[in-house]
Amino acid sequence: MLDITIFDGARRVEPHVVQFAWSNLCDLFEEASVQSWTRAAKLDRIAYVPGHVDGRRAAENVRHLSFGSYDIDLEECDRRYVSFAEMRKRLDAAGLAYILATSTKSLTAAHRYRLILRFDRTILPEQHSASWNHVNEQFGDIFDPSTHDCSRLSFFPARWEGHPVDTSGRAMLDWPVDNAFQAFACSREGAPFPFPEFSTTSVCWNTSVRAPRTRAHVAVPEPKNISQSAQNLLNECAAIVPPKNSLGYALATNPKNAFYVGSEPFGHVQGGRMFRFLCRVAARALRRRLPLNADLLFDLATAVNEVEGGPPRPDLRREVHRALARQAELVTGAHQSH
């Protein structure tokens, strides 16, 4: 199993560590690659660090890397340039497990893409610089140096639409949208990328000498002033949530699962507001002691929102926590009054 730490966009700092088998990771990225997303909203796209981050995203909080994520952004005139198709051909010939996905500014005349490689073992932070340099050398020194930071954020692929923005946030209206090149490829059955033995004296780029910051893991962030009975109910339901890559989790987060969603369509929720929907789902699940935590409710709401064609909801995570706390108080209060 491979660790991946997911963030709800570049502006979010809360880490969500998930484990996937390599084949499931390929499925996840392939599904993401066909989801429409505007280039201008890239920073709101779900993002990841290819390993385990314990706490806020920072180099000193990286515990290990499970796989590699490298950007290839060379211009076609560069002698080192490798097209998407040629890279795929080389990887297949080498028999490696890989994922290739084009990035936001990929053009027909200049392919820009991300290479994701499965490792034959986890890489510790102190081995990151040596491992990055080794992989880059093996691929002909073609990686964007910014991927050298072990805590660097990579965005999930997408079916990118519209114009990108520059560093100041202004739309690049002269960017040739009609000449965009998009593609995805992966190898589920290939071999992991092999590493030699590394010296432990190399250090992670930007790593400080401060002690690692840690954060206690709880089922859901405990809101202020929540009663103990409500917190106990949340913990009880969170304790039985199945793993994220399991069939049980997939069923629980299916928008058609009436056990959670009920029989009323999303659009029939009073006022049509997401928060009302979250409260209704949380109340149903908590009353029935169904598996439920913040991640599950967030994933279910995201799936329902996509089915309904709703816009991205940057505050969804916060609304999830509010709904859970409110409904836990109401459910336990109702129980205590009987």
C-alpha positions as CSV (number, residue, x, y, z in Angstrom):
1,M,0.0,0.0,0.0
2,L,1.2,3.5,-0.8
3,D,0.6,6.6,1.3
4,I,-0.6,9.8,-0.4
5,T,-1.4,13.0,1.4
6,I,-4.3,14.9,-0.1
7,F,-5.0,18.6,0.3
8,D,-8.3,20.4,-0.8
9,G,-6.4,22.8,-3.0
10,A,-3.3,24.8,-2.7
11,R,-4.8,27.1,-0.1
12,R,-5.8,24.4,2.3
13,V,-3.3,23.2,5.0
14,E,-5.2,20.2,6.5
15,P,-3.6,16.9,5.4
16,H,-5.7,13.8,4.6
17,V,-3.4,10.7,4.5
18,V,-4.9,7.9,2.4
19,Q,-3.5,4.5,1.4
20,F,-3.9,3.0,-2.1
21,A,-2.7,0.0,-3.9
22,W,-0.8,1.1,-7.1
23,S,-3.6,-0.1,-9.4
24,N,-6.1,1.9,-7.4
25,L,-3.9,4.9,-7.5
26,C,-3.9,4.6,-11.3
27,D,-7.7,4.3,-11.3
28,L,-7.9,7.5,-9.2
29,F,-5.7,9.6,-11.4
30,E,-7.4,8.2,-14.6
31,E,-10.8,9.2,-13.3
32,A,-9.5,12.6,-12.3
33,S,-8.0,13.2,-15.8
34,V,-11.5,13.2,-17.4
35,Q,-13.1,15.6,-14.9
36,S,-13.5,19.1,-16.4
37,W,-11.7,21.9,-14.5
38,T,-10.8,25.4,-15.5
39,R,-7.2,26.3,-15.8
40,A,-7.8,29.6,-14.0
41,A,-9.0,27.7,-10.9
42,K,-6.0,25.4,-10.8
43,L,-5.1,26.3,-7.2
44,D,-8.5,25.0,-6.1
45,R,-8.0,21.6,-7.7
46,I,-7.4,18.7,-5.3
47,A,-3.7,18.3,-4.8
48,Y,-1.3,15.9,-3.2
49,V,2.2,15.1,-1.7
50,P,3.3,11.6,-2.8
51,G,3.8,10.3,0.6
52,H,3.0,10.8,4.3
53,V,2.8,14.3,5.7
54,D,2.2,14.5,9.4
55,G,0.8,18.0,10.0
56,R,0.8,21.1,7.9
57,R,2.5,20.8,4.6
58,A,6.2,21.5,5.2
59,A,9.4,19.7,4.5
60,E,10.0,19.0,8.1
61,N,6.6,17.2,8.4
62,V,7.2,14.7,5.6
63,R,7.7,11.3,7.1
64,H,8.4,9.4,3.9
65,L,7.6,9.4,0.2
66,S,5.9,6.4,-1.4
67,F,6.2,7.3,-5.0
68,G,7.7,10.1,-7.2
69,S,5.9,13.0,-8.9
70,Y,8.0,14.9,-11.4
71,D,7.1,17.8,-13.8
72,I,8.5,17.8,-17.4
73,D,8.1,21.3,-18.9
74,L,10.8,21.5,-21.6
75,E,10.3,23.5,-24.8
76,E,10.4,21.6,-28.1
77,C,13.6,23.4,-29.1
78,D,15.4,22.0,-26.0
79,R,17.6,19.1,-27.1
80,R,16.4,17.2,-24.0
81,Y,12.8,17.5,-25.0
82,V,10.8,14.2,-24.9
83,S,7.2,14.2,-26.2
84,F,4.4,12.5,-24.3
85,A,4.2,9.6,-26.7
86,E,8.0,9.1,-26.7
87,M,8.1,9.1,-22.9
88,R,5.3,6.5,-22.8
89,K,7.2,4.4,-25.3
90,R,10.4,4.5,-23.2
91,L,8.6,3.7,-20.0
92,D,6.8,0.7,-21.6
93,A,10.0,-0.6,-23.0
94,A,11.6,-0.4,-19.6
95,G,8.7,-2.3,-18.0
96,L,8.1,0.3,-15.3
97,A,4.9,1.1,-13.4
98,Y,4.0,4.7,-14.2
99,I,1.4,7.4,-14.6
100,L,1.6,10.2,-17.2
101,A,-0.8,13.1,-17.3
102,T,-0.6,16.4,-19.1
103,S,-0.5,19.6,-17.1
104,T,-2.4,22.9,-17.6
105,K,-0.2,24.6,-20.2
106,S,0.6,21.6,-22.4
107,L,0.5,22.4,-26.1
108,T,0.6,20.4,-29.3
109,A,4.0,22.0,-30.0
110,A,5.3,21.6,-26.5
111,H,4.1,18.8,-24.3
112,R,4.1,19.5,-20.6
113,Y,3.2,16.6,-18.3
114,R,3.7,15.0,-15.0
115,L,5.5,11.6,-14.5
116,I,4.5,9.6,-11.5
117,L,6.7,6.6,-10.7
118,R,6.1,3.8,-8.3
119,F,9.1,3.2,-6.0
120,D,10.5,-0.1,-5.0
121,R,10.6,1.2,-1.4
122,T,9.7,4.2,0.7
123,I,12.1,7.1,0.6
124,L,12.9,8.9,3.9
125,P,13.2,12.7,4.0
126,E,17.0,12.6,4.4
127,Q,17.2,10.4,1.2
128,H,15.0,12.6,-0.9
129,S,17.6,14.8,-2.5
130,A,19.7,11.8,-3.5
131,S,16.7,9.9,-4.8
132,W,15.4,12.9,-6.8
133,N,18.8,13.5,-8.4
134,H,19.2,9.8,-9.2
135,V,15.8,9.6,-11.0
136,N,16.4,12.9,-12.8
137,E,19.8,11.6,-14.0
138,Q,18.2,8.3,-15.2
139,F,15.7,10.3,-17.3
140,G,18.3,12.7,-18.8
141,D,18.0,15.7,-16.5
142,I,14.6,16.7,-17.8
143,F,12.7,17.4,-14.6
144,D,11.5,20.8,-13.4
145,P,13.8,21.7,-10.4
146,S,10.8,22.9,-8.4
147,T,9.8,19.3,-7.9
148,H,13.0,18.9,-5.8
149,D,11.1,19.9,-2.7
150,C,9.9,16.8,-0.8
151,S,6.8,18.6,0.4
152,R,6.0,20.1,-3.0
153,L,2.3,20.1,-3.9
154,S,1.2,18.4,-7.2
155,F,-2.3,18.9,-8.6
156,F,-4.5,16.1,-9.7
157,P,-4.9,15.9,-13.5
158,A,-8.1,17.1,-15.2
159,R,-9.7,17.8,-18.5
160,W,-8.4,21.4,-18.5
161,E,-10.6,24.1,-20.0
162,G,-10.2,27.9,-20.6
163,H,-7.2,30.2,-20.3
164,P,-4.6,29.8,-17.6
165,V,-3.6,32.7,-15.4
166,D,-0.2,34.3,-14.8
167,T,1.6,34.7,-11.5
168,S,-0.4,37.8,-10.7
169,G,-3.7,36.0,-11.3
170,R,-4.5,37.7,-14.6
171,A,-6.0,35.6,-17.4
172,M,-3.5,34.8,-20.2
173,L,-5.9,35.6,-23.0
174,D,-3.1,35.2,-25.7
175,W,-2.5,31.6,-24.6
176,P,-3.6,29.3,-27.6
177,V,-6.4,27.3,-26.0
178,D,-7.2,25.7,-29.4
179,N,-3.7,24.2,-29.5
180,A,-3.9,22.6,-26.1
181,F,-2.7,19.0,-25.9
182,Q,-4.1,16.6,-23.3
183,A,-3.4,13.0,-22.7
184,F,-3.3,10.3,-19.9
185,A,-1.5,7.0,-19.8
186,C,-0.5,4.5,-17.0
187,S,0.9,1.1,-16.4
188,R,-0.7,-0.8,-13.6
189,E,1.3,-4.0,-14.0
190,G,4.8,-2.6,-14.5
191,A,7.7,-2.9,-12.1
192,P,8.6,-0.3,-9.4
193,F,11.5,2.0,-10.1
194,P,14.6,0.5,-8.4
195,F,16.8,2.6,-6.2
196,P,20.4,1.9,-5.1
197,E,21.4,2.3,-1.5
198,F,21.6,6.0,-0.5
199,S,23.7,7.7,2.1
200,T,21.6,9.1,4.9
201,T,23.7,12.3,5.0
202,S,21.8,14.0,2.2
203,V,19.0,16.3,3.4
204,C,15.6,17.2,2.1
205,W,15.5,20.5,0.2
206,N,14.4,23.3,2.5
207,T,14.4,21.1,5.6
208,S,15.1,23.0,8.8
209,V,16.7,21.8,11.9
210,R,13.6,22.4,14.0
211,A,11.8,19.5,15.6
212,P,8.9,18.1,13.5
213,R,5.5,19.6,14.1
214,T,3.0,17.0,15.0
215,R,-0.8,17.1,15.3
216,A,-2.9,14.7,17.2
217,H,-5.1,12.6,14.9
218,V,-8.8,12.7,15.8
219,A,-11.8,11.3,13.9
220,V,-13.1,14.8,13.2
221,P,-11.6,18.2,14.4
222,E,-13.3,18.9,17.7
223,P,-15.3,22.1,17.4
224,K,-15.3,24.6,20.3
225,N,-17.7,23.9,23.1
226,I,-19.0,20.6,21.7
227,S,-20.5,18.5,24.5
228,Q,-18.8,15.2,25.5
229,S,-21.9,13.2,24.5
230,A,-21.8,14.7,21.0
231,Q,-18.1,14.1,20.7
232,N,-18.6,10.5,21.8
233,L,-21.2,9.9,19.2
234,L,-18.9,11.3,16.5
235,N,-16.1,9.1,17.7
236,E,-18.4,6.1,17.7
237,C,-19.5,6.6,14.1
238,A,-16.0,7.5,12.9
239,A,-14.5,4.4,14.4
240,I,-16.4,2.1,12.1
241,V,-15.7,4.0,8.8
242,P,-14.1,1.5,6.4
243,P,-10.8,2.3,4.6
244,K,-11.1,4.8,1.8
245,N,-10.1,2.4,-0.9
246,S,-12.6,-0.3,0.2
247,L,-15.8,-1.3,-1.3
248,G,-17.7,-0.3,1.8
249,Y,-16.4,3.3,1.6
250,A,-17.3,3.4,-2.1
251,L,-20.8,2.3,-1.3
252,A,-21.2,4.8,1.5
253,T,-20.1,7.7,-0.7
254,N,-22.3,6.7,-3.6
255,P,-24.7,9.5,-4.3
256,K,-27.5,6.9,-4.8
257,N,-27.0,5.3,-1.4
258,A,-30.4,5.9,0.2
259,F,-29.1,4.9,3.7
260,Y,-27.2,8.2,3.8
261,V,-28.9,10.4,1.2
262,G,-32.5,9.4,1.8
263,S,-35.2,9.3,-0.9
264,E,-35.4,13.1,-1.6
265,P,-33.3,14.5,-4.5
266,F,-30.6,16.9,-3.6
267,G,-32.5,19.8,-5.3
268,H,-35.5,19.2,-3.1
269,V,-33.6,20.1,0.1
270,Q,-35.3,23.2,1.5
271,G,-33.6,26.2,0.0
272,G,-31.4,24.0,-2.2
273,R,-28.4,24.7,0.0
274,M,-25.5,22.4,0.5
275,F,-25.4,23.0,4.3
276,R,-29.0,21.8,4.7
277,F,-28.1,18.7,2.7
278,L,-25.1,18.0,4.9
279,C,-27.2,18.4,8.1
280,R,-29.8,16.0,6.7
281,V,-27.3,13.3,5.8
282,A,-25.4,13.7,9.1
283,A,-28.6,13.5,11.1
284,R,-29.7,10.3,9.3
285,A,-26.3,8.6,9.8
286,L,-25.8,9.6,13.4
287,R,-29.3,8.5,14.5
288,R,-28.7,5.1,12.9
289,R,-25.1,4.9,14.1
290,L,-23.9,4.4,10.5
291,P,-20.2,4.8,9.6
292,L,-19.5,8.5,9.3
293,N,-16.7,11.0,9.7
294,A,-15.7,14.3,8.1
295,D,-13.9,12.6,5.1
296,L,-16.8,10.4,4.3
297,L,-19.4,13.2,4.5
298,F,-17.1,15.4,2.4
299,D,-16.6,12.8,-0.3
300,L,-20.3,12.0,-0.4
301,A,-21.2,15.7,-0.7
302,T,-18.6,16.2,-3.4
303,A,-20.0,13.3,-5.4
304,V,-23.6,14.6,-5.1
305,N,-22.5,18.1,-6.0
306,E,-20.8,16.7,-9.2
307,V,-23.9,14.7,-10.1
308,E,-26.0,17.8,-9.7
309,G,-23.6,19.8,-11.8
310,G,-22.9,22.2,-9.0
311,P,-19.9,24.6,-9.0
312,P,-16.7,23.9,-6.9
313,R,-17.4,24.6,-3.2
314,P,-14.2,25.9,-1.5
315,D,-15.8,26.0,1.9
316,L,-17.2,22.5,1.8
317,R,-14.8,21.1,4.4
318,R,-15.7,23.7,6.9
319,E,-19.4,23.2,6.3
320,V,-19.0,19.5,6.8
321,H,-17.5,20.0,10.3
322,R,-20.2,22.5,11.2
323,A,-22.9,20.0,10.1
324,L,-21.4,17.1,12.0
325,A,-21.1,19.1,15.3
326,R,-24.6,20.6,15.0
327,Q,-26.3,17.3,14.3
328,A,-24.3,15.4,16.9
329,E,-25.5,17.9,19.5
330,L,-29.1,17.6,18.3
331,V,-29.1,13.8,18.2
332,T,-27.6,13.3,21.6
333,G,-29.8,16.0,23.0
334,A,-32.9,14.2,21.7
335,H,-31.7,11.0,23.2
336,Q,-31.0,12.5,26.5
337,S,-34.5,14.2,26.6
338,H,-36.2,10.8,26.4
